[in-house]
Amino acid sequence: MKEATSTGADRRSGERTGGLDQFAERHRGGYRSVGDMAYEVLRDAILEGALPPGTKLRQETLAESIGISRLPIRSALIQLESDGLVEFHARRGAVVRALSIDEANEVYLLRILLEREALRLSMQEMTDEKLASLRELARHADATEEGSDFVEARTNFYAALYGASERPVMWEMLEQLRLKLGRYVLGWRMVHSNGHHHTHEQLVDVIAKGDADHAASVLEHHLEHVREGVLDLLRAELDNAS
């Protein structure tokens, strides 16, 4: 019985990883390395739900599905582990990581603390040129509804807002926290995009007024609102899994 169950699980895992060619096609071309492409393909597949939590990530299968060798797959999985999206088990190998309710809450607690401070520091350095650039990035992020394009647009906006080049350590910490729940944020965005009460451009409007306390409060309220939606999705996923 155990052997049959394992075979069924392996088959389901193979079906999931078999659809990676569409993600690979998205990232072909350009000047990125094969390792970069492998990382972005697997990251997008996880964030967009093509590789759900618990999926076994067999290097041979992934390499064949993407059309590359195993070596960049191994490197990509290690990088994804540092992002909190993949975990390695002694017997099962690499699997897509599942988060608990408590872990998700902790991620948002840390995000609120760090992002409020990052916003305050950024507002101390704000210029008219930076504000104009942020507004353009905000419009693009608000116009992009789903998928990797939304992830990239949102990342570009917050990298500019929080000064990724000026504070690389803080930005790296924030990006790792954001990636851990990126899949759930995408799911929440797709469900609630029409009635979304907060936009990136509205945040820029608040920042433009120069009141750091008010801006930080608006940002925190937004993060708390998204957290509740993400936790609802996570609870539903855990219920289905049980």
ZAVODO-716259 format. One record per residue (C-alpha): x, y, z; chain; residue in one letter. Coordinates in steps of 0.02 Angstrom, whole numbers, plus 50000, padded with zeros to 5 digits. Example, Ala and Ser with C-alpha at 12.3 -4.5 7.8 and 13.67 -1.06 7.14 Angstrom:
+-------+-------+-------+-------+-----+
!    px !    py !    pz ! chain ! res !
+-------+-------+-------+-------+-----+
! 50615 ! 49775 ! 50390 !     A !   A !
! 50684 ! 49947 ! 50357 !     A !   S !
+-------+-------+-------+-------+-----+
***
This chain:
+-------+-------+-------+-------+-----+
!    px !    py !    pz ! chain ! res !
+-------+-------+-------+-------+-----+
! 50000 ! 50000 ! 50000 !     A !   M !
! 50139 ! 50120 ! 50043 !     A !   K !
! 50221 ! 50087 ! 49876 !     A !   E !
! 50059 ! 50124 ! 49782 !     A !   A !
! 50031 ! 50284 ! 49881 !     A !   T !
! 50208 ! 50342 ! 49846 !     A !   S !
! 50188 ! 50306 ! 49661 !     A !   T !
! 50028 ! 50408 ! 49655 !     A !   G !
! 50111 ! 50553 ! 49743 !     A !   A !
! 50259 ! 50543 ! 49623 !     A !   D !
! 50140 ! 50543 ! 49475 !     A !   R !
! 50050 ! 50698 ! 49539 !     A !   R !
! 50217 ! 50784 ! 49569 !     A !   S !
! 50269 ! 50740 ! 49391 !     A !   G !
! 50108 ! 50813 ! 49322 !     A !   E !
! 50143 ! 50976 ! 49414 !     A !   R !
! 50323 ! 50992 ! 49359 !     A !   T !
! 50275 ! 50941 ! 49182 !     A !   G !
! 50195 ! 51111 ! 49154 !     A !   G !
! 50354 ! 51210 ! 49181 !     A !   L !
! 50387 ! 51232 ! 48995 !     A !   D !
! 50270 ! 51383 ! 48991 !     A !   Q !
! 50370 ! 51466 ! 49130 !     A !   F !
! 50534 ! 51421 ! 49043 !     A !   A !
! 50472 ! 51498 ! 48880 !     A !   E !
! 50432 ! 51659 ! 48974 !     A !   R !
! 50613 ! 51676 ! 49030 !     A !   H !
! 50707 ! 51617 ! 48875 !     A !   R !
! 50817 ! 51742 ! 48785 !     A !   G !
! 50900 ! 51896 ! 48852 !     A !   G !
! 51071 ! 51894 ! 48933 !     A !   Y !
! 51033 ! 51807 ! 49098 !     A !   R !
! 51129 ! 51649 ! 49141 !     A !   S !
! 51049 ! 51476 ! 49138 !     A !   V !
! 51059 ! 51477 ! 49327 !     A !   G !
! 50963 ! 51640 ! 49338 !     A !   D !
! 50832 ! 51573 ! 49218 !     A !   M !
! 50812 ! 51413 ! 49319 !     A !   A !
! 50788 ! 51513 ! 49478 !     A !   Y !
! 50660 ! 51630 ! 49400 !     A !   E !
! 50563 ! 51488 ! 49318 !     A !   V !
! 50547 ! 51390 ! 49481 !     A !   L !
! 50512 ! 51547 ! 49584 !     A !   R !
! 50372 ! 51601 ! 49468 !     A !   D !
! 50299 ! 51425 ! 49463 !     A !   A !
! 50293 ! 51423 ! 49654 !     A !   I !
! 50227 ! 51600 ! 49673 !     A !   L !
! 50090 ! 51572 ! 49543 !     A !   E !
! 50036 ! 51407 ! 49619 !     A !   G !
! 50092 ! 51291 ! 49479 !     A !   A !
! 50203 ! 51206 ! 49610 !     A !   L !
! 50096 ! 51205 ! 49769 !     A !   P !
! 50163 ! 51171 ! 49945 !     A !   P !
! 50221 ! 50993 ! 49971 !     A !   G !
! 50268 ! 50964 ! 49789 !     A !   T !
! 50425 ! 50858 ! 49772 !     A !   K !
! 50556 ! 50948 ! 49668 !     A !   L !
! 50655 ! 50810 ! 49583 !     A !   R !
! 50807 ! 50884 ! 49498 !     A !   Q !
! 50802 ! 50764 ! 49350 !     A !   E !
! 50618 ! 50799 ! 49315 !     A !   T !
! 50638 ! 50987 ! 49334 !     A !   L !
! 50790 ! 50991 ! 49220 !     A !   A !
! 50698 ! 50891 ! 49086 !     A !   E !
! 50541 ! 50999 ! 49099 !     A !   S !
! 50639 ! 51162 ! 49082 !     A !   I !
! 50762 ! 51093 ! 48955 !     A !   G !
! 50925 ! 51122 ! 49049 !     A !   I !
! 51052 ! 51019 ! 49147 !     A !   S !
! 51035 ! 50972 ! 49331 !     A !   R !
! 51175 ! 51085 ! 49396 !     A !   L !
! 51082 ! 51252 ! 49379 !     A !   P !
! 50926 ! 51168 ! 49451 !     A !   I !
! 51024 ! 51121 ! 49607 !     A !   R !
! 51089 ! 51299 ! 49626 !     A !   S !
! 50914 ! 51370 ! 49600 !     A !   A !
! 50840 ! 51257 ! 49733 !     A !   L !
! 50974 ! 51311 ! 49858 !     A !   I !
! 50934 ! 51493 ! 49821 !     A !   Q !
! 50747 ! 51460 ! 49839 !     A !   L !
! 50783 ! 51377 ! 50006 !     A !   E !
! 50865 ! 51538 ! 50066 !     A !   S !
! 50710 ! 51632 ! 50006 !     A !   D !
! 50601 ! 51520 ! 50114 !     A !   G !
! 50508 ! 51445 ! 49966 !     A !   L !
! 50590 ! 51273 ! 49966 !     A !   V !
! 50651 ! 51157 ! 50102 !     A !   E !
! 50761 ! 51003 ! 50096 !     A !   F !
! 50720 ! 50840 ! 50186 !     A !   H !
! 50842 ! 50699 ! 50217 !     A !   A !
! 50735 ! 50567 ! 50129 !     A !   R !
! 50613 ! 50667 ! 50022 !     A !   R !
! 50738 ! 50787 ! 49947 !     A !   G !
! 50679 ! 50963 ! 49901 !     A !   A !
! 50495 ! 51008 ! 49920 !     A !   V !
! 50396 ! 51169 ! 49904 !     A !   V !
! 50384 ! 51240 ! 50079 !     A !   R !
! 50218 ! 51260 ! 50167 !     A !   A !
! 50194 ! 51398 ! 50296 !     A !   L !
! 50094 ! 51384 ! 50457 !     A !   S !
! 49973 ! 51516 ! 50517 !     A !   I !
! 50094 ! 51566 ! 50655 !     A !   D !
! 50238 ! 51585 ! 50532 !     A !   E !
! 50132 ! 51693 ! 50416 !     A !   A !
! 50083 ! 51805 ! 50561 !     A !   N !
! 50265 ! 51821 ! 50612 !     A !   E !
! 50314 ! 51868 ! 50433 !     A !   V !
! 50188 ! 52010 ! 50434 !     A !   Y !
! 50241 ! 52068 ! 50607 !     A !   L !
! 50420 ! 52083 ! 50545 !     A !   L !
! 50366 ! 52164 ! 50382 !     A !   R !
! 50267 ! 52298 ! 50473 !     A !   I !
! 50414 ! 52339 ! 50586 !     A !   L !
! 50542 ! 52346 ! 50445 !     A !   L !
! 50434 ! 52430 ! 50314 !     A !   E !
! 50376 ! 52569 ! 50430 !     A !   R !
! 50558 ! 52609 ! 50468 !     A !   E !
! 50610 ! 52593 ! 50285 !     A !   A !
! 50472 ! 52713 ! 50236 !     A !   L !
! 50524 ! 52841 ! 50367 !     A !   R !
! 50704 ! 52836 ! 50309 !     A !   L !
! 50651 ! 52852 ! 50128 !     A !   S !
! 50540 ! 53003 ! 50163 !     A !   M !
! 50688 ! 53092 ! 50244 !     A !   Q !
! 50778 ! 53078 ! 50076 !     A !   E !
! 50628 ! 53114 ! 49964 !     A !   M !
! 50650 ! 53232 ! 49816 !     A !   T !
! 50532 ! 53291 ! 49681 !     A !   D !
! 50624 ! 53183 ! 49554 !     A !   E !
! 50610 ! 53027 ! 49662 !     A !   K !
! 50426 ! 53063 ! 49696 !     A !   L !
! 50391 ! 53077 ! 49509 !     A !   A !
! 50483 ! 52913 ! 49478 !     A !   S !
! 50386 ! 52827 ! 49618 !     A !   L !
! 50221 ! 52887 ! 49545 !     A !   R !
! 50263 ! 52813 ! 49376 !     A !   E !
! 50314 ! 52647 ! 49455 !     A !   L !
! 50155 ! 52650 ! 49560 !     A !   A !
! 50045 ! 52673 ! 49406 !     A !   R !
! 50128 ! 52525 ! 49323 !     A !   H !
! 50109 ! 52416 ! 49479 !     A !   A !
! 49925 ! 52462 ! 49495 !     A !   D !
! 49893 ! 52423 ! 49312 !     A !   A !
! 49972 ! 52249 ! 49326 !     A !   T !
! 49849 ! 52127 ! 49402 !     A !   E !
! 49930 ! 51956 ! 49415 !     A !   E !
! 50074 ! 51837 ! 49384 !     A !   G !
! 50260 ! 51870 ! 49377 !     A !   S !
! 50232 ! 52040 ! 49296 !     A !   D !
! 50139 ! 52096 ! 49453 !     A !   F !
! 50278 ! 52027 ! 49563 !     A !   V !
! 50410 ! 52119 ! 49461 !     A !   E !
! 50311 ! 52283 ! 49455 !     A !   A !
! 50280 ! 52278 ! 49642 !     A !   R !
! 50462 ! 52237 ! 49678 !     A !   T !
! 50523 ! 52382 ! 49570 !     A !   N !
! 50407 ! 52503 ! 49660 !     A !   F !
! 50458 ! 52453 ! 49835 !     A !   Y !
! 50643 ! 52442 ! 49788 !     A !   A !
! 50634 ! 52624 ! 49735 !     A !   A !
! 50527 ! 52675 ! 49884 !     A !   L !
! 50634 ! 52593 ! 50017 !     A !   Y !
! 50802 ! 52637 ! 49938 !     A !   G !
! 50866 ! 52462 ! 49894 !     A !   A !
! 51033 ! 52530 ! 49832 !     A !   S !
! 51059 ! 52640 ! 49986 !     A !   E !
! 51006 ! 52507 ! 50112 !     A !   R !
! 51043 ! 52339 ! 50030 !     A !   P !
! 51041 ! 52238 ! 50191 !     A !   V !
! 50870 ! 52300 ! 50243 !     A !   M !
! 50804 ! 52275 ! 50066 !     A !   W !
! 50868 ! 52096 ! 50059 !     A !   E !
! 50780 ! 52057 ! 50222 !     A !   M !
! 50618 ! 52135 ! 50160 !     A !   L !
! 50624 ! 52042 ! 49994 !     A !   E !
! 50649 ! 51875 ! 50081 !     A !   Q !
! 50499 ! 51910 ! 50193 !     A !   L !
! 50393 ! 51964 ! 50045 !     A !   R !
! 50438 ! 51809 ! 49944 !     A !   L !
! 50385 ! 51691 ! 50083 !     A !   K !
! 50204 ! 51744 ! 50061 !     A !   L !
! 50211 ! 51803 ! 49881 !     A !   G !
! 50103 ! 51660 ! 49818 !     A !   R !
! 49963 ! 51702 ! 49940 !     A !   Y !
! 49975 ! 51888 ! 49901 !     A !   V !
! 49953 ! 51846 ! 49717 !     A !   L !
! 49802 ! 51739 ! 49757 !     A !   G !
! 49726 ! 51876 ! 49866 !     A !   W !
! 49760 ! 52006 ! 49731 !     A !   R !
! 49670 ! 51903 ! 49597 !     A !   M !
! 49516 ! 51882 ! 49707 !     A !   V !
! 49507 ! 52060 ! 49773 !     A !   H !
! 49583 ! 52166 ! 49634 !     A !   S !
! 49418 ! 52246 ! 49587 !     A !   N !
! 49377 ! 52299 ! 49764 !     A !   G !
! 49554 ! 52335 ! 49819 !     A !   H !
! 49544 ! 52481 ! 49941 !     A !   H !
! 49726 ! 52533 ! 49926 !     A !   H !
! 49835 ! 52569 ! 49776 !     A !   T !
! 50019 ! 52606 ! 49762 !     A !   H !
! 49980 ! 52776 ! 49686 !     A !   E !
! 49872 ! 52820 ! 49837 !     A !   Q !
! 50020 ! 52780 ! 49948 !     A !   L !
! 50127 ! 52899 ! 49844 !     A !   V !
! 49993 ! 53033 ! 49867 !     A !   D !
! 50009 ! 53014 ! 50056 !     A !   V !
! 50199 ! 53016 ! 50048 !     A !   I !
! 50195 ! 53175 ! 49944 !     A !   A !
! 50111 ! 53267 ! 50088 !     A !   K !
! 50267 ! 53239 ! 50194 !     A !   G !
! 50184 ! 53171 ! 50352 !     A !   D !
! 50290 ! 53019 ! 50395 !     A !   A !
! 50179 ! 52964 ! 50539 !     A !   D !
! 50024 ! 52965 ! 50431 !     A !   H !
! 50112 ! 52878 ! 50287 !     A !   A !
! 50177 ! 52742 ! 50403 !     A !   A !
! 50002 ! 52720 ! 50474 !     A !   S !
! 49927 ! 52701 ! 50299 !     A !   V !
! 50060 ! 52574 ! 50253 !     A !   L !
! 50032 ! 52474 ! 50413 !     A !   E !
! 49843 ! 52473 ! 50386 !     A !   H !
! 49869 ! 52408 ! 50209 !     A !   H !
! 49986 ! 52269 ! 50268 !     A !   L !
! 49864 ! 52217 ! 50403 !     A !   E !
! 49722 ! 52212 ! 50277 !     A !   H !
! 49821 ! 52103 ! 50157 !     A !   V !
! 49876 ! 51992 ! 50301 !     A !   R !
! 49695 ! 51949 ! 50343 !     A !   E !
! 49661 ! 51902 ! 50162 !     A !   G !
! 49820 ! 51799 ! 50152 !     A !   V !
! 49780 ! 51708 ! 50315 !     A !   L !
! 49607 ! 51666 ! 50248 !     A !   D !
! 49686 ! 51586 ! 50094 !     A !   L !
! 49813 ! 51495 ! 50200 !     A !   L !
! 49679 ! 51427 ! 50317 !     A !   R !
! 49578 ! 51365 ! 50169 !     A !   A !
! 49732 ! 51280 ! 50097 !     A !   E !
! 49773 ! 51196 ! 50262 !     A !   L !
! 49592 ! 51139 ! 50280 !     A !   D !
! 49594 ! 51062 ! 50106 !     A !   N !
! 49759 ! 50976 ! 50142 !     A !   A !
! 49691 ! 50898 ! 50301 !     A !   S !
+-------+-------+-------+-------+-----+
***
